[in-house]
Structures are given as C-alpha cells and as structure tokens.
Amino acid sequence: MATELIRGLEYLRDVPKSRERPRRKRRSRGAIVLLLTIILAAAIYVEVRRLVPVLEGTGCRAVVGSETYALDPQQASIAATIAGVAHKQSMPEGAVTIAYATALQESKMHNLHYGDMDSVGVFQQRPSEGWGTTQELEDPIYATTRFFEALVKVHGYLKLPVYQAAQDVQRSADGTAYIQYEQMGGELADVFTGQRAHGVSCWSSAPRKRTDLAAADSELTRTFGSIPEQHADPAGRPLVQLSVPQSPAGWEIAIWLVTHAAGYGIHEVRYGGYQWQPSTGFHGWTKDAGPPPPGVLQLS
C-alpha cells in the first residue's frame, strides 16, 4: 500500500513537468519567430529605402556620417554652386553654413521665379531693394555672390549664431526661422565643401543629353574661377582633365560636376581613386581600378 502511494505521488509530481515542457517549447519557438519577424521587417525597411530613389528615377543624396540627406537635382546643384562661389571668394565653411540655412528657409534651396512681393531666386532677394535685376537674381552664381558680399559686411559674422548672421543679411520678417536649418546647413556645408570625400552622389534614369564638356568647363570656371592646366585627352576622346588642388578643394569640384552631370551629358567623373557614373550614382562612388594621377580630375 505504501509502495503504491509513493508511486502515485511520483506520478502526480511528474504530471506538471510533462505539461510544462510543451509550453516552454512553444514560448521558445514564439521568441524565435518574433526575432525572425523583426529581422525580416528591418531588412524590408532597408531595402525599400534603398529602392525608393531608384524607382523615382532621379535624385541626389549627401552622406554625412550616419546622416543621409535626400536632395532633388536642383537642390544638389545649387548647394554645389554655393560652395563653389564660396571657394572663388575665399569664404570659410562657416559662411557656406549660413548661406545654406538661409537658402533652405527662403526657397528650400530652389531657384524660384516668384516670391513675396518682388522676391526671386535662391535667397529670395528683391530687385527693389538693390540686390540686382530679376534676371540677375535668378542666376544662382550671381545671387550667391551678392549674398556673400553682404555677409562679409556683417561684423564678426562667424562668431554670431547662424540665424543672426543670416538675418543681418536678409532682414526678413522673422529671423528666428533660420534656426531650424542650422544643423542641416552645417552638415551639408561639411560635405559640399569637400571635407568628406565622395560624400555626394546623383543618379538618373532619363536619357543622357549630348555631352558638352566645353559648356560644363565654362560654367565650372564661372563658379570656381580659373582652374589651371585644362587639356583634352591626346587620343581625341571626349575627355577633359583638370589639374585641381588636393582635397578638399578637389572633391568640391568633383561634387559640382556630379550634381551638374545631367545638364551637360557628363557620364563619368574620376578623382582621388574613385569614379562616378550616372548608372551607379545612387550606390555612390566606386573604387577606380585605373585612376588618373594625384591632383588630376577627369571627366568625360
């Protein structure tokens, strides 16, 4: 009797264990399924973000550390132009930051043909206030030149908060509005002034225009000033080689070419051991197996 009672107690003791094992297994499987679901969702999210610009067909991006800024082609080309004009006028990176914060607030960095009252252009400057004619102000190079000419007259502008320096130039109704673009302006200035190698790329699925390197070279000179030792490829190919300063100035020029490539039919830019092509622009610059010599920028 005692033996049977002991066996019965052992049976009752074992019953919960036999019921717990399946539950533990189910919990374990559930955790694995949840983990796999999270990983799959993250992978899908990354892939969608990668494909969206490609599906849109055209665009640009600026990568600054862990931050990526999506820009449309006009925004990217204007950002590169502002940096180029700053280079020509020997303006520091801080001045570019102020210009970007201003342009982002005033026009979202677009060359507008309209605005409040008679305001036009990237900085929404007014012909009636002596900035220039409407036609002149709709030229980003001219508009930027005038902006920097006014900025250097602001005493100690580099020591002022970005929004205050911008307001001292613009005299807008609400100068604090520039604050929201201070960080973005600073990070874009860092990459578009060439401080970060191969930090800007553009892509386009549109049919490429007829290559006009002479026009590209002319506009590049108008933006940056004279770039020495320009010469065509001896083999007679549609190729231009520029003798440019070592980075960051060299990357500043390379970025300008990439952001203006669609307008001039440029299909390749090579500099600093890297090369860019429109077909792979979204994926960024790739390593160049046969790069031009140091200090030489090649476009074709």
C-alpha positions as CSV (number, residue, x, y, z in Angstrom):
1,M,0.0,0.0,0.0
2,A,2.8,2.4,0.9
3,T,4.6,1.5,-2.3
4,E,1.5,2.2,-4.4
5,L,1.0,5.5,-2.6
6,I,4.6,6.6,-3.3
7,R,4.2,5.7,-7.0
8,G,1.0,7.7,-7.1
9,L,2.7,10.7,-5.6
10,E,5.6,10.4,-8.1
11,Y,3.1,10.2,-10.9
12,L,1.3,13.4,-9.7
13,R,4.7,15.1,-9.3
14,D,5.7,14.3,-12.8
15,V,2.4,15.4,-14.4
16,P,3.1,19.2,-14.2
17,K,6.6,18.7,-15.7
18,S,5.2,16.8,-18.7
19,R,2.7,19.7,-19.2
20,E,5.3,22.5,-18.8
21,R,7.7,21.1,-21.4
22,P,5.4,21.8,-24.4
23,R,4.7,25.3,-23.0
24,R,8.4,26.0,-22.7
25,K,9.0,24.8,-26.2
26,R,6.1,26.9,-27.5
27,R,7.5,30.0,-25.8
28,S,10.9,29.3,-27.2
29,R,9.5,28.9,-30.7
30,G,7.5,32.1,-30.3
31,A,10.6,34.1,-29.3
32,I,12.4,32.8,-32.4
33,V,9.5,33.6,-34.7
34,L,9.3,37.1,-33.2
35,L,13.1,37.7,-33.6
36,L,13.0,36.5,-37.3
37,T,10.0,38.7,-37.9
38,I,11.8,41.7,-36.6
39,I,14.9,40.9,-38.7
40,L,12.8,40.4,-41.8
41,A,10.9,43.7,-41.2
42,A,14.2,45.6,-40.7
43,A,15.6,44.1,-43.9
44,I,12.5,45.0,-45.9
45,Y,12.6,48.6,-44.5
46,V,16.3,49.0,-45.5
47,E,15.5,47.6,-49.0
48,V,12.5,49.8,-49.5
49,R,14.6,52.9,-48.5
50,R,17.2,51.8,-51.0
51,L,14.8,51.2,-53.8
52,V,12.6,54.3,-53.5
53,P,15.1,56.7,-55.0
54,V,15.8,54.2,-57.8
55,L,12.1,53.8,-58.5
56,E,11.8,57.6,-58.6
57,G,14.4,57.6,-61.4
58,T,16.4,60.6,-60.5
59,G,17.8,62.2,-57.4
60,C,20.8,63.0,-55.3
61,R,22.0,62.3,-51.8
62,A,24.6,63.7,-49.4
63,V,26.0,61.4,-46.8
64,V,27.4,63.0,-43.6
65,G,28.4,60.3,-41.1
66,S,25.3,58.4,-40.2
67,E,23.0,61.0,-41.7
68,T,21.8,60.9,-45.3
69,Y,20.1,63.9,-46.9
70,A,17.9,63.2,-49.9
71,L,18.0,66.1,-52.4
72,D,16.4,66.7,-55.7
73,P,18.8,67.5,-58.6
74,Q,18.2,71.3,-58.4
75,Q,18.8,71.4,-54.6
76,A,22.1,69.5,-55.1
77,S,23.3,71.6,-58.0
78,I,22.6,74.8,-56.1
79,A,24.3,73.6,-53.0
80,A,27.4,72.7,-55.1
81,T,27.2,76.2,-56.7
82,I,27.0,78.0,-53.4
83,A,30.1,76.0,-52.2
84,G,31.9,76.8,-55.5
85,V,31.2,80.6,-55.2
86,A,32.4,80.5,-51.7
87,H,35.6,78.8,-52.9
88,K,36.0,81.6,-55.6
89,Q,35.5,84.3,-53.0
90,S,37.7,82.6,-50.4
91,M,34.8,82.3,-47.9
92,P,35.1,79.9,-45.0
93,E,32.9,76.9,-44.4
94,G,31.0,78.8,-41.8
95,A,29.8,81.3,-44.4
96,V,28.6,78.3,-46.5
97,T,26.6,77.1,-43.5
98,I,24.9,80.5,-43.1
99,A,24.2,80.6,-46.9
100,Y,22.6,77.1,-46.7
101,A,20.5,77.8,-43.7
102,T,19.2,81.0,-45.5
103,A,18.6,79.2,-48.8
104,L,16.8,76.3,-47.2
105,Q,14.5,78.7,-45.3
106,E,13.9,81.1,-48.2
107,S,13.4,78.7,-51.1
108,K,14.1,75.2,-49.9
109,M,17.2,75.7,-52.0
110,H,15.4,76.1,-55.2
111,N,15.8,78.8,-57.8
112,L,12.3,80.3,-57.6
113,H,10.9,82.7,-60.2
114,Y,8.4,84.2,-57.7
115,G,8.1,85.1,-54.0
116,D,6.8,87.6,-51.6
117,M,6.4,91.0,-53.3
118,D,9.2,91.0,-55.9
119,S,11.4,88.4,-54.2
120,V,13.0,85.9,-56.5
121,G,15.8,83.3,-56.6
122,V,17.5,81.0,-54.1
123,F,17.8,83.7,-51.4
124,Q,14.5,85.5,-52.3
125,Q,16.4,88.7,-52.9
126,R,14.4,91.8,-54.0
127,P,15.3,93.9,-57.1
128,S,13.5,96.8,-55.4
129,E,16.0,96.7,-52.5
130,G,19.0,97.0,-54.8
131,W,20.1,93.3,-54.9
132,G,20.1,93.3,-58.7
133,T,17.7,92.8,-61.6
134,T,15.2,89.9,-61.6
135,Q,17.2,88.2,-64.3
136,E,20.5,88.5,-62.4
137,L,19.0,87.2,-59.1
138,E,17.6,84.2,-60.9
139,D,21.2,83.2,-61.6
140,P,22.4,81.2,-58.5
141,I,26.0,82.3,-59.1
142,Y,25.1,86.0,-59.1
143,A,22.7,85.6,-56.2
144,T,25.2,83.8,-54.1
145,T,27.9,86.3,-54.9
146,R,25.7,89.1,-53.7
147,F,24.8,87.2,-50.6
148,F,28.4,86.7,-49.6
149,E,29.2,90.3,-50.4
150,A,26.6,91.3,-47.9
151,L,27.7,88.7,-45.4
152,V,31.3,89.9,-45.1
153,K,30.0,93.3,-44.2
154,V,28.3,91.8,-41.1
155,H,30.9,92.4,-38.3
156,G,32.1,89.2,-36.7
157,Y,29.5,87.1,-38.6
158,L,31.4,83.8,-37.9
159,K,31.0,84.5,-34.1
160,L,27.3,85.1,-34.4
161,P,24.6,82.4,-34.2
162,V,23.9,81.2,-37.7
163,Y,20.3,82.6,-37.7
164,Q,21.5,86.0,-36.5
165,A,24.1,86.3,-39.3
166,A,21.5,85.2,-41.8
167,Q,19.0,87.8,-40.5
168,D,21.6,90.6,-40.6
169,V,21.9,89.9,-44.4
170,Q,18.3,89.2,-45.2
171,R,16.4,91.5,-42.9
172,S,13.4,89.1,-43.0
173,A,10.2,89.5,-41.0
174,D,11.1,86.6,-38.7
175,G,14.9,86.0,-38.4
176,T,14.4,83.1,-36.0
177,A,13.0,81.0,-38.8
178,Y,16.6,80.3,-39.9
179,I,17.3,78.3,-36.7
180,Q,15.5,75.2,-37.9
181,Y,18.1,74.8,-40.7
182,E,21.3,75.5,-38.8
183,Q,22.2,71.8,-38.2
184,M,21.3,70.7,-41.7
185,G,23.1,73.7,-43.2
186,G,26.3,72.9,-41.2
187,E,26.3,69.2,-42.2
188,L,25.6,70.0,-45.9
189,A,28.4,72.6,-45.8
190,D,30.8,69.9,-44.4
191,V,30.2,67.6,-47.4
192,F,29.7,70.1,-50.3
193,T,32.9,71.9,-49.5
194,G,34.7,68.6,-50.0
195,Q,35.6,68.0,-46.3
196,R,34.2,64.5,-46.8
197,A,35.5,62.6,-49.9
198,H,32.9,61.2,-52.3
199,G,30.1,62.3,-50.0
200,V,27.6,63.4,-52.7
201,S,26.2,61.2,-55.5
202,C,23.4,61.7,-58.0
203,W,21.6,59.3,-60.4
204,S,19.2,59.5,-63.3
205,S,17.3,57.1,-65.4
206,A,16.5,59.8,-68.0
207,P,18.1,59.6,-71.4
208,R,21.5,61.3,-71.2
209,K,21.9,64.6,-73.0
210,R,24.5,65.1,-75.7
211,T,27.9,65.5,-73.9
212,D,29.0,69.2,-73.9
213,L,32.2,69.3,-71.8
214,A,33.1,72.7,-73.2
215,A,29.9,74.2,-71.7
216,A,30.5,72.3,-68.4
217,D,34.0,73.6,-68.3
218,S,32.9,77.2,-68.9
219,E,30.2,77.1,-66.1
220,L,32.7,75.4,-63.8
221,T,35.1,78.3,-64.3
222,R,32.4,80.9,-63.8
223,T,31.6,79.3,-60.5
224,F,35.0,78.4,-59.1
225,G,37.3,80.8,-61.0
226,S,40.1,79.7,-63.3
227,I,41.2,76.1,-62.9
228,P,44.7,75.6,-64.4
229,E,46.1,73.1,-66.9
230,Q,43.0,72.0,-68.5
231,H,43.7,69.8,-71.5
232,A,41.8,67.3,-73.7
233,D,42.8,63.6,-74.0
234,P,45.6,63.1,-76.5
235,A,43.7,60.2,-78.1
236,G,40.9,62.6,-79.1
237,R,38.2,61.1,-77.0
238,P,35.6,63.4,-75.4
239,L,37.6,63.8,-72.2
240,V,38.8,66.7,-70.1
241,Q,41.4,66.5,-67.4
242,L,41.7,69.2,-64.8
243,S,44.6,70.0,-62.6
244,V,42.9,70.6,-59.3
245,P,44.1,71.2,-55.7
246,Q,44.2,68.1,-53.5
247,S,41.2,67.5,-51.3
248,P,39.1,69.1,-50.0
249,A,39.0,71.6,-52.9
250,G,39.4,68.7,-55.5
251,W,36.3,67.0,-54.1
252,E,34.4,70.2,-54.0
253,I,34.9,70.5,-57.8
254,A,34.2,66.8,-58.3
255,I,30.9,67.2,-56.4
256,W,29.9,70.2,-58.6
257,L,30.5,68.1,-61.7
258,V,28.4,65.2,-60.4
259,T,25.5,67.4,-59.4
260,H,25.6,69.1,-62.9
261,A,26.3,66.0,-64.9
262,A,22.7,65.5,-66.2
263,G,22.7,69.0,-67.7
264,Y,26.0,68.6,-69.6
265,G,25.8,64.9,-70.5
266,I,28.7,64.0,-68.3
267,H,28.8,60.2,-67.9
268,E,31.9,59.8,-65.8
269,V,33.9,61.7,-63.2
270,R,37.1,60.3,-61.8
271,Y,39.1,61.7,-58.9
272,G,41.1,60.7,-55.8
273,G,41.0,56.9,-56.6
274,Y,37.2,56.9,-57.1
275,Q,34.9,57.1,-60.1
276,W,31.2,58.1,-60.5
277,Q,28.8,57.3,-63.3
278,P,25.0,58.1,-63.5
279,S,24.1,54.5,-63.7
280,T,25.6,53.7,-60.4
281,G,25.2,57.1,-58.8
282,F,22.7,56.0,-56.1
283,H,25.2,53.5,-54.8
284,G,27.8,56.2,-54.6
285,W,31.3,56.4,-55.8
286,T,33.2,53.2,-56.6
287,K,36.9,52.4,-56.4
288,D,38.7,53.3,-59.6
289,A,40.8,50.5,-61.0
290,G,42.9,52.8,-63.1
291,P,42.6,56.3,-61.6
292,P,44.2,59.4,-63.0
293,P,47.3,60.7,-61.3
294,P,47.0,62.5,-58.0
295,G,45.8,66.1,-58.4
296,V,44.1,65.3,-61.7
297,L,40.3,65.2,-62.1
298,Q,38.9,63.6,-65.2
299,L,35.5,63.9,-66.7
300,S,34.0,62.5,-69.9
